């Protein structure tokens, strides 16, 4: 983990750089595709969905969350990626949903710089690294 400064423009710029964004998405998809069948099952995507930190307990708040509610939220999130509702995600579905989600994060962050702790290999860390290469002449 590292402490980085970023804003919405950092994320949007990375997403708009098709070559850099597509490369990261391709690598992430391949890493998640454990059985290398070219699609992501719910089980393969579950770890990625859990990284989104959508529950209070993800932030250290001592709240007991109903397991059915947890399962329902993750199923809903998966369905947002699975546009053709066939139960698996192909690369294009994954790329489109990732892009949509990251642009929403960029919009939410706005243009004021924020200091954040980022995990190595995460999308946000990759966006910061991409931006730093653009700053060096």
Residue pairs with C-beta under 8 A, 6 or more apart in sequence:
1 117
1 118
1 119
1 120
2 117
2 118
2 120
2 125
3 115
3 116
3 117
3 118
4 115
4 116
4 117
4 118
4 124
4 125
4 128
5 113
5 114
5 115
5 116
5 128
6 109
6 113
6 114
6 116
6 124
6 127
6 128
6 131
7 109
7 110
7 111
7 112
7 113
7 114
8 105
8 106
8 107
8 108
8 109
8 110
8 111
9 106
9 111
10 106
10 127
10 128
10 131
11 102
11 103
11 105
11 106
11 109
11 123
11 124
11 127
12 103
12 106
13 127
13 130
13 131
13 134
14 20
14 21
14 24
14 102
14 126
14 127
14 130
14 131
15 21
15 99
15 102
15 103
15 106
15 127
17 130
20 130
21 99
22 95
24 123
24 126
25 91
25 94
25 95
25 98
25 99
26 91
28 94
28 98
28 123
29 40
29 91
29 94
29 95
32 40
32 44
32 45
32 47
32 48
33 39
33 40
33 44
34 44
35 44
38 90
38 91
39 88
39 89
39 90
40 88
40 89
40 94
41 87
41 88
42 75
42 78
42 87
45 78
45 81
45 89
46 74
46 78
49 74
49 77
49 78
50 74
51 122
52 77
53 59
54 73
54 77
55 63
55 65
55 70
55 73
56 63
56 65
57 63
57 65
78 89
79 85
80 97
81 89
81 93
81 94
81 97
82 88
82 89
82 93
83 93
83 96
83 97
84 93
89 97
98 123
102 123
102 127
105 124
116 124
118 124
118 125
118 128
119 125
